[in-house]
Amino acid sequence: MSLPATPAPNVSVEVRDLRKSFHGKEVLKGISLQVPPGGIFVIMGPSGSGKSVLLKHIIGLLEPDSGEILIQGESIRSPDIRDRYRMAMVFQSGALLASLTVGENVGLYLEEHQLKPPGEIVAIVARKLEDVGLKGEEDRMPNELSGGMQKRVAIARALVVEPQLILLDEPTSELDPVMAVRVGQEILKLKSRTQATSIVVTHDRNLAFGIADRLAMMMEGRILFVGGPDEFDRNPDPRIQNFIHAELPRPNHSPRPQTRP
């Protein structure tokens, strides 16, 4: 595999009637989706709805019981699909190697596969870290970084292969609200800097509506609805409205009535 000097065109993704069971429990129940090339497609829904399992099928980490996934109209079961379409995934945990520096983590794939000479790898790593707002952080260790910075390092690592398709699994999980917003901003910046198609899985409603060109609502292994952010606001399905507008009731802080002596 060799890397082009400039990003390749983005790709489309189609999921057809995908089904998957674990230990007799059906997790994906006939999922069908069409993700257009370019832009950010968000799959949102509550925890345990099968979102991450779907993402792992798209990247090829899991095999479906039935159904099909197509990249640019070609099945990912095709033996040479990985050679023709570059895909990268940012895992929920970030999955950084604790024994390597930030720079070594980002450049690991290029070095292990000897895709570029060492000096060029250093330059590529520096550019990708700058793309995610981490210029000059190459020599720090992962445990020296905040959770939000670790997520951005994981994104930089995915970008070194100039992916046509990038998958992000719960990119704001375990982050405080300020860091979650920062990661969302970086995802939006990547949209303007690259041509990659992005698929983001999240239960973070603020992130979903803040970055998505199109969204899919997933619950209990099924897709309930696909549309733009405005279409979700108008959708009358109570399951969708309950999810996107759920909030705790505010406590009543009115002063207690005075008792008469």
PEHUVEN-V185953 format. One record per residue. N is the residue number from 0. PSI is psi in degrees with one decimal (none if undefined). Layout:
BEGIN
n->N psi->PSI
n->N psi->PSI
END
This chain:
BEGIN
n->0 psi->137.3
n->1 psi->154.7
n->2 psi->136.4
n->3 psi->161.7
n->4 psi->-28.4
n->5 psi->155.9
n->6 psi->140.5
n->7 psi->164.5
n->8 psi->154.6
n->9 psi->174.0
n->10 psi->158.4
n->11 psi->155.1
n->12 psi->135.3
n->13 psi->131.5
n->14 psi->126.5
n->15 psi->110.7
n->16 psi->51.4
n->17 psi->131.3
n->18 psi->140.1
n->19 psi->133.7
n->20 psi->148.3
n->21 psi->121.9
n->22 psi->41.5
n->23 psi->-3.7
n->24 psi->121.4
n->25 psi->120.2
n->26 psi->-42.9
n->27 psi->124.8
n->28 psi->60.6
n->29 psi->51.7
n->30 psi->130.2
n->31 psi->131.4
n->32 psi->150.4
n->33 psi->118.6
n->34 psi->113.9
n->35 psi->157.8
n->36 psi->142.3
n->37 psi->164.4
n->38 psi->-174.3
n->39 psi->119.5
n->40 psi->120.7
n->41 psi->130.3
n->42 psi->111.2
n->43 psi->164.4
n->44 psi->169.5
n->45 psi->162.0
n->46 psi->141.6
n->47 psi->9.4
n->48 psi->-5.5
n->49 psi->8.9
n->50 psi->-50.0
n->51 psi->-35.0
n->52 psi->-41.6
n->53 psi->-44.1
n->54 psi->-40.6
n->55 psi->-26.5
n->56 psi->-40.9
n->57 psi->-40.3
n->58 psi->-13.2
n->59 psi->13.0
n->60 psi->-21.9
n->61 psi->148.7
n->62 psi->131.6
n->63 psi->155.9
n->64 psi->-36.7
n->65 psi->165.8
n->66 psi->-179.1
n->67 psi->148.1
n->68 psi->129.9
n->69 psi->134.6
n->70 psi->118.4
n->71 psi->36.0
n->72 psi->2.7
n->73 psi->137.4
n->74 psi->138.2
n->75 psi->-7.3
n->76 psi->-13.6
n->77 psi->132.7
n->78 psi->-33.5
n->79 psi->14.8
n->80 psi->-35.5
n->81 psi->-25.4
n->82 psi->-22.8
n->83 psi->-22.7
n->84 psi->124.6
n->85 psi->122.6
n->86 psi->146.1
n->87 psi->151.3
n->88 psi->136.3
n->89 psi->112.6
n->90 psi->158.7
n->91 psi->-38.9
n->92 psi->-10.5
n->93 psi->-41.3
n->94 psi->37.7
n->95 psi->147.7
n->96 psi->119.1
n->97 psi->-24.8
n->98 psi->-6.4
n->99 psi->151.0
n->100 psi->170.5
n->101 psi->-48.3
n->102 psi->-39.9
n->103 psi->-37.2
n->104 psi->-46.2
n->105 psi->-39.0
n->106 psi->4.2
n->107 psi->-45.1
n->108 psi->-43.9
n->109 psi->-39.1
n->110 psi->-45.5
n->111 psi->-35.8
n->112 psi->5.3
n->113 psi->47.0
n->114 psi->-22.2
n->115 psi->153.0
n->116 psi->156.3
n->117 psi->-44.4
n->118 psi->-37.7
n->119 psi->-34.6
n->120 psi->-42.7
n->121 psi->-42.7
n->122 psi->-40.9
n->123 psi->-44.9
n->124 psi->-44.6
n->125 psi->-40.8
n->126 psi->-42.6
n->127 psi->-37.0
n->128 psi->-38.4
n->129 psi->-35.9
n->130 psi->-29.7
n->131 psi->18.9
n->132 psi->26.3
n->133 psi->39.6
n->134 psi->131.3
n->135 psi->9.5
n->136 psi->15.1
n->137 psi->-35.7
n->138 psi->-2.0
n->139 psi->157.1
n->140 psi->152.1
n->141 psi->-37.5
n->142 psi->-5.6
n->143 psi->-2.7
n->144 psi->153.3
n->145 psi->166.6
n->146 psi->-40.4
n->147 psi->-38.1
n->148 psi->-39.3
n->149 psi->-39.8
n->150 psi->-40.1
n->151 psi->-32.8
n->152 psi->-42.1
n->153 psi->-37.7
n->154 psi->-43.0
n->155 psi->-40.5
n->156 psi->-38.5
n->157 psi->-30.1
n->158 psi->-15.5
n->159 psi->-22.3
n->160 psi->8.4
n->161 psi->60.7
n->162 psi->145.2
n->163 psi->-24.3
n->164 psi->124.2
n->165 psi->129.1
n->166 psi->131.8
n->167 psi->120.1
n->168 psi->109.7
n->169 psi->61.4
n->170 psi->-15.9
n->171 psi->10.4
n->172 psi->142.6
n->173 psi->16.8
n->174 psi->148.3
n->175 psi->164.6
n->176 psi->-37.1
n->177 psi->-45.7
n->178 psi->-34.3
n->179 psi->-41.5
n->180 psi->-40.6
n->181 psi->-44.1
n->182 psi->-40.9
n->183 psi->-40.3
n->184 psi->-39.2
n->185 psi->-37.0
n->186 psi->-40.4
n->187 psi->-39.2
n->188 psi->-38.4
n->189 psi->-34.5
n->190 psi->-39.4
n->191 psi->-22.7
n->192 psi->-26.8
n->193 psi->168.8
n->194 psi->7.3
n->195 psi->143.9
n->196 psi->131.0
n->197 psi->132.6
n->198 psi->120.2
n->199 psi->127.0
n->200 psi->130.8
n->201 psi->153.9
n->202 psi->7.5
n->203 psi->104.5
n->204 psi->-38.3
n->205 psi->-43.3
n->206 psi->-47.8
n->207 psi->-50.9
n->208 psi->-16.7
n->209 psi->-23.6
n->210 psi->-17.6
n->211 psi->138.5
n->212 psi->-40.3
n->213 psi->153.1
n->214 psi->152.2
n->215 psi->134.9
n->216 psi->124.4
n->217 psi->129.6
n->218 psi->133.5
n->219 psi->43.5
n->220 psi->9.6
n->221 psi->153.7
n->222 psi->121.2
n->223 psi->-36.2
n->224 psi->146.1
n->225 psi->133.2
n->226 psi->-175.4
n->227 psi->165.7
n->228 psi->-41.4
n->229 psi->-34.4
n->230 psi->-32.5
n->231 psi->-40.3
n->232 psi->-32.4
n->233 psi->-8.2
n->234 psi->127.2
n->235 psi->-6.8
n->236 psi->120.4
n->237 psi->-28.5
n->238 psi->-39.1
n->239 psi->-46.1
n->240 psi->-39.2
n->241 psi->-35.0
n->242 psi->-47.5
n->243 psi->-15.4
n->244 psi->9.7
n->245 psi->135.4
n->246 psi->156.8
n->247 psi->144.5
n->248 psi->142.0
n->249 psi->138.4
n->250 psi->150.6
n->251 psi->111.1
n->252 psi->18.8
n->253 psi->146.1
n->254 psi->146.8
n->255 psi->142.4
n->256 psi->140.6
n->257 psi->136.5
n->258 psi->139.3
n->259 psi->143.0
n->260 psi->none
END
